[in-house]
Amino acid sequence: MDCSVPVDWPRQRRRGFTLIELLVVMGVIAVLAMILLPVTLLARRHARDASCRSNFRQLWYCVTQYANNQNDLVPANLDTPLRISNVVYKNQRATGWGLLYPIFLNVPELLFCPSDPARHVGWTYGWRNWGTADGEVQCSYGYRGGQNLVPDEKTPVTLSVIDAYPHRVFGAEYYEPFASPARIHHPDHINFLRCNGQVEHSLEIVSFGPTDGDFQAALDTLDR
């Protein structure tokens, strides 16, 4: 008995996707995208926040190294020395955090929060102004100098002075909610550095300006 398949036996036809099946697949992909997108955005936000806190830790290390080489003195604010400031270069001179550059801090990006929507190395008051005759460089982090730590601007600020106020703020993200657009790096908190080197965050958003009272109120809030 011959059981071989005839040469002209019809081949089985392959069936493609129907329109309904294609729509179902597209719907599933869309639902997955809606679920995963917020998770991805949240993960990126947490990564930027972690990088911001790491910047503060590295800045504190730079400050202590600076003081160890400057007879215990910490960097000083040349203008309004008793008020927190985010200016690192002005009037052809370094000030605040800027005094750490380039010997103790050689990576300018440490001065800029990755979540800061306005300040970055290339903005109007960014790092490109460093060393210019009439430029000004502002960073993402305010530097306290000696406000409420020493009695007047003539008193030098040392690590010994800082050690006497371990829970006060040494540096903080420089928030300006009054600006247009508002300059707030993280929508629900502010990162800051205490005088004991600890990096913390506050759920209360403070404003550094536009009045002198705002500066004091911001420090009072973060000092608690």
N, C-alpha and C positions, 0 to 999 in steps of 0.2 A: 504494500500500500504506500503510495507516494504522499508524504505529509509535508512536503516543501511548500513554502509560501509562494503563491503566484507572483510573477514579476510585476504585474499591474495591480497588485493589492493596494487599495487607497491608503495613503498616509494619514495619521491622526492630525487634525488641524489644531494649532495652538490658539487658545482663547486669550485675548488681551483684556485689560482692565475695562470695566464698564464705567460709564460716567458717574454712577452712584458710588462705586468703589473708590474712584479717584477723588471724589468730593469728601468721602469719609476719611481717607488718608490725609488729605489736606487739612481737614478739620482737626484731626488728632495732632498733626504737626503744629497747627496754630495754638491749640490748647497748651501743648508742651512749651512752646515759646513764651506764652503768657505766664506760665508758672516759673520758668527758669530765668527769664529776663530780670525780674526784681531781685532774685537771689544773686545773680551775677553783679548787678549794680550795687547791692548791699556788700558783697564781698570786696568789690573795688573800693567802696567807701571805707570799709574797715582797714584795707591795706594802706590807703592814704593816711588814715588816722594813726596807724601803727608807725608809719614813716615819720609823721609829724612828731610823735612822742620820742622817737629815736633821735630826731634832730635836737631836741632839748637835752637829752642825755649826753649827746656828743658835745653840745655847746657848754654844758656844765664841766665836762672833762677839760675842754679848752680853757675855760675860765680858771680852773684850779691850776693848770699848767702855767698859765700867764702869771697868776699870783705867786707861784713858786719861783718864778724868775724875776719878779718885780717887788721883792721885799714884802710880800703878803698883800700888796695892793691889787685890787680888782680893777677892770676897765672903768673909765669915768665917762660921764656925759659932759661934753664941752658946752653945749647949749642947754639951758634949763636943767642943770645937773641933778636937781632933786625931784624931777618929774620923769615918769616912765616915758621912754621914747623908742620909736622904731627906726630912727635915722642912724645910719651907720657911716655916712660920709657926707660932709657939708663944708662949704667954705674952704675947700682944698685940704681938709683935714679929716682923719678918721675919728669916729666917736662911738661910744657904747660898744656893741658887739663888733663894730668895725676895727677896733684896736687889736682884735685877735688875729686879723688878717695881715700878712700871709703866713707868719711864722707859726702861729698856734692853730689857725684855721685856714686851710688852703683849698677848701671846697666851698665856694660861695653858695652853692645850692642848699647847704645846711641852714641858711638864713631864710629860706623860703618854704612855707608850708605847701605841700602838693595839692591841698584842697583850697588854697587861697585863690579866689576867682579873679582878683584884681592885680595883686603883686606877683611878679615873677621876674626872672633874671632879665627879660627883654622889655619890660613895660617902661612907661615914661620916666619913672624914678627907679629903674632897675639897675642891674650891675654894670650896664654899658656906660653909666655916668661916672664910674669909679676912676679917680685920677684926673678928671676933667677940671678945667678952671672954674666953671660956674655950675657944674652939675650937682645933683643931690641923689643919694641912694637911700631908699627906704626898703625895709625888709618886712617879713610877716610877723616878726616877734618883737614885742616891746621889751626894753631893758630898763630895769628899775633905777639903776644908779644908787643914790642914797636917800631917796624920799622916805621919810619916817624911820630911817635907820640911823642917820646921823643928824645932829642939831642944825647944821648949816652947810652950805656948799663948800666952805673952806676946810671942813673936816674930811680927811681922806677915808675912803671906804676900803676896809681890808677884810680878809677872810675871817679874822677874829671878830670883827663887827658883825659880819654875816652869821657867824656861828652863834652869836648871842640872840638871834631872832630866827631860829630854825624853821618856824612854821609860817613865816611871812613869804610873800611872793618875790622871787628874784627876777623872773621873766615870764611873759605871758603872750599868748596870741593877741595881736594888736587888732581889736575889733572896732569898727566904726559903723554901727548900724544907722547912723544919721546921714552917712554919705549916700550919693546917688550914682551908681547902684550901691546898696548897702554892702559893706565888706564884712562878711561873716564866713569864716572858713568852714565850720561844721554847723549844721542846722540845729543841733540839739545840745551842744556842750562847747566848752572852751578848755583847751589844754594849757597848763602852766607849769612853771618850775619853781619849787620852793627853795628857800635859802639853805636847806639841808641836802639839796641835790635830788630830792624826790620829784618825779614827774606825776602830776595828778590832773584831774579834770573836774570842772564844775558844770552842773546842769543849768546854772543861771548865766545867761549871756550878759556880759558887762560892756559898757561903752567907754572907750578912751577918747573923750572929747564930746562935743566941741568946746566945752567950758572947763576951767580948772577944777570946778566942783565935780565934774564927771570923772576926771582922773582919780581924784581922791576917793570918790564913791566906789569906783571899780576896784581900787586896791583894798579898800575896807571890806568889800564883798569877798574877794579872793583870799584875804588874810585870815578870814574866819576859819 
